[in-house]
């Protein structure tokens, strides 16, 4: 008997999300997910990375990108154009995910949330071709998103040193409901 239904959540993008040239110290949303008041979900894994698909990407010397998973309240607001992300079942389940996921489609989307606090996971990786990080959480110690207004998470990034051109990021989560 299954304990939970598991889903891979990603941005439906073979090209990633362009981070462009940006000022360090500003946090930008990538993925945003929420669930109804009658359900909850847990994050079992986080995967992030740098992707170069352009003919001439430029990576800054000693550049970094910090990814954060935070609890937030409200929905995307101001400066964020969103699209629906895929929550694909893992395994044999055909049940549609109860959580709804969206991703930013704008380079350096400057949107915010009503409440943008409570970092529950953070990782800094080099801003260089192929850099990536994946982390699985021990069963029973997943990141719990709660339900209702407390059941809203955002995966964000903050660019470090220098200026980049034609650099894209990719991100994905594994969630269980």
N, C-alpha and C positions, 0 to 999 in steps of 0.2 A: 504494500500500500504506500502510495506517495505521500510524503510529508507536505510538500508544497509544489506549486508549478513554477518553473524557472524559465526566464526569458533573456535573450541577448538583445540589448538595446543599442542601436547605433543611428548615425545621422544619414543613412541612405546615400552616402556620398563616396564615390570612388576617388574623388579629387580632394577630399578633406575640406576644411574651412580655412580660407586665406587669412593669415594674421597680418599681412601687409607690413607697413612701416608704422610704428606706434611709439608713444612715449611710455617709458617704463613706469610702473607704479599704478597703472589703471587695470582694473579687473574686468574681463569681458565674459559674458555667458556663452557656453557651448550647448549644453543639454539642460533641459528643464523637465522635471517629471512630477506628477501629482496623482493622488488617489482619493477616492471618495471617503466620506466620513465612516462608512461601514466596513472598510477594508484597511489593510496596511501592507507595506512591502519592505523587503530587506535588500540591501546591496551586498551581493556575495563577492563581486570582483569589480575592479576598475582597471581599464586599459587605456593608455594615452600614448601618443607618439607624433613624430615629425615626418611629414611626407613631402617629397619633392617630385612634382609632376610637370613643372614648367620647364621650358627650354633653358632658362638661365636663372635659377634661384641663387640668391645671395644670402649667406648666413653671416651674422656679425661675429667678430672676434670675441670670445668669452661670453657669448650670449646665452641666456637661459630662458626657460618658460616654466612657470610654476602653475600647476593645476591644483584646484581645490574643489572639494565636494562639500557643500554647505546646506544647512537647513535654511529655507527662505519662506516668506509669506507673500501671498499675492501672485500675480502672473507677470510675464514680461511686460515692461512698460517703456515707452519712449526709446526710439533708436534701435529697436530689435525687430527684425523681420523674422518670423518663425515659420517653420515647416514641420509637418508631423514626422517624428522619428519612428523607426520600426522596432516593435517589441516582438521579436520572433521566438516562438516556443522552442525550448531545448528539449530534446527527447521526443516522446511519442504524443505529448499533449496537443490537442487541437483547440483548447479553450483560449479565447482571446484574453489578452492581459487586461486586468482591471485598472492598472495604472495607465495614464496617458502621458506620452513623451513628445517633446518638441525640441527643435534645435535652431540655432541662429543661422541665417543665410546671408548675413551682411558681414563684410570685412570690418573688423574692429567694432562690432556692435556695442554701442554705449548704453544699452538699456540697463535698468536696475530692477530691483524688487522692492516691495514695501519694506520688508525686513531682510537684510542681507548680512547675516551674522552666523555664529555657531559653526565654525569650520570643523568638520568631522573627519576629513582626510585631506592630506596635502602632500605633494611630491614635486620637486624641482628636477628638471632634466635639461641637458644641454640643448641649445637651439642649433642643432646640426643635423645633417641628413641622416636619417635612420635611427635617431635617438628614440627610445621608447621605454615604457614602464608598464608592467602589469602586476597587479597585486590581488591575491585571493585571500579572503578572510576565513578563518577557521569556522566550521559550522558551529552555530550557537553564539558566535561573536561577530556576526555580520553587522553592518550599519543599519539600524532600524529607522525607518522613516516615519513610523507612527501612522496616524490616520487623520483624515480631515485636513484642517489648516496646518497641522503638524506633519502631515504626510506629503510635504513638498520639498524637493531637493533640486539644487542646481549644480552642475559641473561647470566650473569657470577656469579661465586661464589669465595669467598676468605675465606680460612680456618683460624680460630683463634687459640687460645692456644692449646698446647699439641699434642699428637699423637693419632690417631685413627686406628682401624683395622676393616675391613669388614663393613664399614659404607657407606651407599648409600644415594644419594639425588634424589629427584624427583622434576620436575618442569613442569609447564604448563601455557599457556597464553590463553586468550580469545581475539580474534582480530576481528575487523569488517572492511569490505572493501566497 
